[in-house]
Amino acid sequence: MGLFEGKKGLVFGIANDHSIAWAITQQLHAEGAEMGFTHLPDKDPERPRMERRLRKLVDDFDKFILPCDVQNEENLDAVFAKAKEEFGEIDFVLHSIAYAPMDDLKGPVHNVSRDGFKLSMEISCYSLISLASRARKILKPGGNILSLTYLGGEKVIPGYNIMGVCKSALESTIEYLANELGPEGFRVNALSAGPLKTLSSSAVGEFDQMTKLYESFSPLRRNITPEEVGKTGMFLMSDQASGISGENLHVDAGYHIMG
Ligand code: 0WD
């Protein structure tokens, strides 16, 4: 019997088959989880690219697929209403979302615009609060929320720029949420992944140099694979991790320990 047999949850952040959320979803599905998924609303309803890409991946097993821009309260309400209708209660929420406008992301933090800062923080950090406040109303005791972060939230990583500031805020938010939701029986954790080529990461400058550093200097002298991130994400959301909350678990071939 799979670790997620009878378990139900929501997955936010599959953009395509390179997405980290997809790597985790494949492991959750293999362990028997039932899931509802969201995608960014398509700008042109005549050409629903985002929806089509997601549908192609999860069509065989999704319970539902809904558009959701995390900046839109009505979208968020609709997703959690649907989850309640479909599942009653849920066991997990995967938050695998980040965004910063290209002009702000490419440049130094001291040049970030006020609007760019607000937008990046809202989508990359506040969105977790939006999900948590709704999730706690339908999470089962023992349920949990997992979010994705990167080492650039703990240390200065050249090229990571404003996203590093967002990840710092996200990691702190995870700790506060873990403390607040713990007494209700819920866990909140972060998975800090090494660099993987995805739509989002291709916008981060110096990405290729980052992966080379992992191959040369991490304790394992290599980078990680999507499958490794997927398996650890699945573990953290499973009952096997029932004693883990407020954690920031690095799946980065050990790179974070290096000076
Ligand atoms: O190396 C990497 N790829 C790492 C990524 C290393 C460590 C952490 N991460 C983090 C990212 O910062 C992010 O939090 O993992 C998370 C997932 O990122 P990903 O899998 O690398 O990127 P991607 O496949 O692009 O998924 C992120 C998705 C968006 O994709 P696009 O590329 O279309 O922006 O976040 C979603 C969207 O699906 N997203 C939103 N969802 C709802 N509302 C919004 C929004 N406003 N904006 C972005």
Residues whose N, C-alpha, C, O or C-beta is under 5 A from the ligand:
A	BS01	0WD	G13 I14 A15 N16 H18 S19 I20 A21 L40 C68 D69 V70 Q71 S96 I97 A98 Y99 I123 L148 T149 Y150 A193 G194 P195 L196 T198 L199 S200 S201
